[in-house]
Each structure stands twice: as C-alpha cells, then as structure tokens.
Amino acid sequence: MGKKAQFGSKIGLIAATVGSAVGLGNVWRFPAEAQANGGAAFLIIYVLCVFILGVPVMVSEFAIGRAGRSDAVGSFKNIGAPKQWWIVGGLAIFASYMILCFYMVVAGWTIEYLWNSITGSLYDIPAEVPAESAFVAKMKELISSSINPLIATYVVVIINIGVLMGGVQKGIERLSNILMPILFLVLIVMCCVSLSLDKAAAGVEYFLNPDFSKLSPAVALNALGQAFFSLSLGMGILITYSSYFPKSTKLTKTAITVSLLDLLVAIMMGLIIFPAITTFGLQDAGLEGTTLVFVTLPEVFRMMPLTGLWSTLFFLLLTVAAVTSTISIAEVTVAFVSDRFKIKRYKACLITMLPLFVFSTVCSMSLNGNYGLDIAGMPVFDFLDSVATNILLPIVSIGLCVYLGWFAPKSILPDEISNRDTVSRHPYTLIRFVIRYIAPTLIALVLASYFLHG
Ligand code: PHE
C-alpha cells in the first residue's frame, strides 16, 4: 500500500469536514425544531449541546482517527484497543452505510428539484389548482413516481463514485474547496434577500422569539440528538477524515471551527426560511422536513419576483449540502474496505458503491407504498433512518467516549490534543471530564428517551 493519504491544506480539511456536517440536518431539521420548541430558548440549549458535548466528542473522534491513522475499525486496532472495542468502529461503519442508503435517495430529490427549478417545470402548475395541493402533488410525483427519483438517486451515486475515486486530495478535498464557498455565497445572498422582505422582522421573531415555557427535558434531549446528527458524530466519519489530518492540525481548534460554521449555517437557514414564510403568510403551512422544503418554500418562491432564480439558488444550496454529506458517509466504508482488505481505492469504491444501486432503489421504492417494502411496520427508508440515527448513533458515541475516557492508553488524548506539546494541553482536562462522565450519561438519556417516547 502507498503512503497514507492526507488533506493538502488546512482550509481543504475544514471545507471537507464542514461539507460533511452541513447537510439536511441544518436545512430542514434545525429551523423547524427551533421554531417549534421555544425559538431562542431552544437555540441556547442547542448551542450548549454543540459546544459542551459536541466539541469534546468531535475532538475524541479526531484523536482516535489521527492516532490510529486508519479507517473506523483499523484506527481502534492501531491504537491498541482490544478486539471488543473494534465493534464500536464496526457499528459506526454499519450505521453510516445504513444512512448512506437513504441519504442518497434524499440527495436525489434535491437534484430533481434543482433540475425542475432550472427548467421551470416545477412552477408549471395549473392555475385552477391551489398552489399547496399542486406542490403536494408535485412532491408525490418527484419523490415516489417510479422512475425519476431513481434516476436522480443514481446520478448521486455516480457523482460519489467519481469523487471518491479521485481520492482524498484530488476528489474529496477539491470538491469541497469548490462547493463550500459556493454554499456560503448562496447562503449570504439568500439571507440578504429574505431579510429585506416586507415582514422580515416578524419572521425573525416567529423563528427566534424565546419561549422558555416550551423547554423540557425531552426538548433538551432532542436538541442533543440534533446536535450530534448535525455534527456528523457517531458514524465514523470524523475518525475516517481525521486519519487524513496532518500531524500539525490543531484538533480542538478544528472542532470548534467546524461546529461554529455548522451552527452558523443552521441559523442562517432559519433566517432565510422564516422571513419568507411570514411575508407570504404561510406560517400555518407544513413547516417540517420534506413538506417545508418541497411544498412550502416552492409556494414562497412562486409568489416572489424572479421565481426561477431563487428556487434554483435554494435547491442548489440543498444539493450541495446533501451531496457533500453523502460523500463523507460513503468514505467511511470506502476507507474501511480498502484498508481492511488491502485493495486499491478504485476497487474499494466499486465494492462500496455498486450495491447502493440496489439498496437505494429499495429505499426509494419503499416510499411508494405499493410494493410492500416495509420493515417493522414502516417503509425500509424510515426504518433505516430511525435505527441508524436514533439507536446506533448514540450507542457508537457512548462507546467512543467510554473507550477513550476510561480504557484507551492514557497518552492518546493529551498527545493528540497538544500535538505532542507544540500546542497547549489546556483543554485536555476539561475534554476528558466531559467524555468520561457528562457525555455518556446524557447520550444514554437520549437513547432511553427514544425507547420510552419514540
Ligand atoms: N451532518 C449531516 C446533516 O446535518 C448529516 C449526516 C449524518 C452526515 C450522518 C453524515 C453522516 O445533515
């Protein structure tokens, strides 16, 4: 095997990691959750979860990956973890592959909407049908008609194959260096447009008006789950990416930068969405997930001048966010297959990606309802989502904290945090305290509350 691949620059490595973190979680989960759960009050809890818990767990994943210099399982092995701990890495890979199967499908929808915005056919709706039902019908057609969503999903799989075959520097890093600046530029433009709309202030108020009475332990645990999902923790992604970090990368600083940017994008998405929605009086329309972005926002764009432009920019944003996330998820398995079986990257790519043509087809078709593709009473798509994000992600995160906090060789965390003493060890004690006691306890509560309340 050749020399271990590395990111070529600090910016590139941050762009790639932010590319993974910024995804649909920021666009459609965060704004709706914050709005429904107390606005700025929720935001405060969320920020605490990101910085007090998310950052230390992120640093831990970084430490394992950079010290182990391998994939999610190989890194545990290389730092001398006994076999039972490799299972944590193995579960992470398993979870990430499950997520990959349905995330590819969602990324496909974003491409369909982008394409239909560019051609204008998204807005080609009969005048006599109310806009909402017209867009609901469009969404049904674009998401569960048999062939178009499949083609779009395959396009995403093919893009992934192309980028991943290019390798770490020439594939992942180069793509992130191009797409992340575009993402931020579009975000800024759309934020300015939205904030200059008539009822922008009312929209911001609707989004962020603090309502502390909405806070409850369940809401706080929700915020924690959302923070972990949004930062791409617990899936081996950060272990894999950090194995490509140079020795000089400052892990704590990188974790803080990535978390800040991820948070910024989530807040900016809220500032784009809600002013537009209040200006056009759509507060009572569906504000969650798919309905928000595929029905309510198209209604908004339809009422704005330059419909096609705003719609194209928004769905470009969504596509970039989704595709860069799929690449990071896929890289977990590609790295594992290539390290574990000592085979060339392109072969590992094909072994990882080709089965996705089948799995993502099953996920996509399971949403149609006519094919009986259900597991445990829900479509395969939803089943994978809930098992991976609600169950496996917290289990892996707990495993990681417990291993690194209690069982790993004592030198790993301080050595990695301090780059063997060229930067301060200062955050070490705090991080160790969090990953020993606080993080595992709170994440276990998230898991328990999922089993208790669903
Ligand atoms: N962090 C991404 C988001 O916010 C989602 C994601 C989950 C990406 C898991 C990679 C792995 O949408």
Boltz pocket constraint, residues with backbone or C-beta under 6 A from the ligand:
constraints:
  - pocket:
      binder: B
      contacts: [[A, 20], [A, 21], [A, 22], [A, 23], [A, 24], [A, 25], [A, 26], [A, 99], [A, 228], [A, 229], [A, 230], [A, 231], [A, 232], [A, 233], [A, 235], [A, 237], [A, 325], [A, 328], [A, 329]]
      max_distance: 6.0
